[in-house]
Structure formats: C-alpha cells, structure tokens
Amino acid sequence: MAALASHDAALQKVLTSVVGAYFDAMTAQATLKARTQAVELATGTWHTTQSEAQLQDTEQQILMEVVKAHADAQSSFENL
C-alpha cells in the first residue's frame, strides 16, 4: 500500500510539473504574440507619422511657392 501511495505521489508530482510547464508555455506564447502585435502597431504608427510629416513638408513647400507666385504677380501688376 505504501508503494502505491508513493507511486501516486510521484505521478501527481510529474503531472503537476507537466501542467505547470504547459501553462508556462501558453503564457509565453501569448506574451510573444502580444509583443509582436505591439511592435506591428508601433511600426504602423511610425510609418503613418512619417507619411504625415512628408505631406506637411510638401504642403509647406507648395504654400511657399504660392506665396512667392502671389508676390511676383503683385510686383508685376504694380510695375504696369
């Protein structure tokens, strides 16, 4: 009887260890997935920010060209 109890205790210990390792692996996998998604989101945000900055630079250039063209036109008009 003592041998059977000892055997049961050993099996319970192994099962506890296996179940713990399984949940540790599942937790690690979920953590990896969450971190991967966070990196993808951050990368997307960075690309969007870069695109917006480039558009703002382009808009600023166009505005400067319009202001210059207006000044040139006004100057030409005043010289008539």
Sequence and secondary structure as in RCSB ss.txt:
>XXXX:A:sequence
MAALASHDAALQKVLTSVVGAYFDAMTAQATLKARTQAVELATGTWHTTQSEAQLQDTEQQILMEVVKAHADAQS
SFENL
>XXXX:A:secstr
 HHHHHHHHHHHHHHHHHHHHHHHHHHHHHHHHHHHHHHHHHHHHHHHHHHHHHHHHHHHHHHHHHHHHHHHHHH
HHHT 
